[in-house]
Amino acid sequence: MEQHPDPSHGPTGKRRAAALLLIPVAAVGLGIWFVGRGVTPDPNSSLFGAQYDEAMELKARLGSALLGLALVQLLLAAWMYGLLPGAKRAPRAVPRAHRVTGLLAFLLSVPIAYQCLSAYGVETTSPRVAIHSVTGCVLYGAFAAKVLVVRSRRFPGWTLPLVGGLLFCAIALLWYTAALWQLNGFDAPGLT
């Protein structure tokens, strides 16, 4: 009896699987959007006991640490894939360090996001705030997609760098629209 290969592992199946990544990005992102739009903002919401300006300052510092972890993630990923110029082959500890820093980045992002949602909800009151709100929703959708890609072999090789890059870009844009803005005296180049 002739066996037919599993179509989900062929090029068409992998492209279809890659297209299906839009589902978790959209579902998680839209879920956060609708929850955030339904939140009654509470400016008294605290972050580890800090409120108002102190909470914003703490979020900016935590967001900067998050961006630092994202940069470490990017460098470790480049090392794992042999993309660091002049670097030797990555030792076995590098993938583990990549996973640990990814977990730390996710854990660090949660209290920041929670405080943002509880204090402000999802707002579109200015371009900066709208970009920040939409990007915050995309961040967790991209995280869900990255987890799916890492756990499955049904995706083409380019999907992991794509969702990893989306995740990094979301963190960088969130930092730019909030942490830099806060730490730079409520100003960031190009934002009003």
LINSULCOR-V563133 format. One line per field, one symbol per residue. psi: psi as a letter, one per 40 degrees, with the letter a starting at -180 (. if undefined). burial: # if it has 9 or more other C-alpha atoms within 8 Angstrom, else .. A space follows every 50 residues. Layout:
psi=???
burial=???
This chain:
psi=hhhhihdeeidddddddddedddddddddddddddddehhhgeehihfeh ibddddddddddddddddddddddddddddefehheiihhideddddddd ddddddddddddddddddddahifeidddddddddddddddddddddddd eieeiideddddddddddddddddddecddddefffhhhei.
burial=.......##...###.##..##.#######.##..##.#.#.#.###..# ##..##########.##.############.#.......#...##.##.. ##.##..##.###.##########..####################..#. ...###..##..##.###.##############...##....
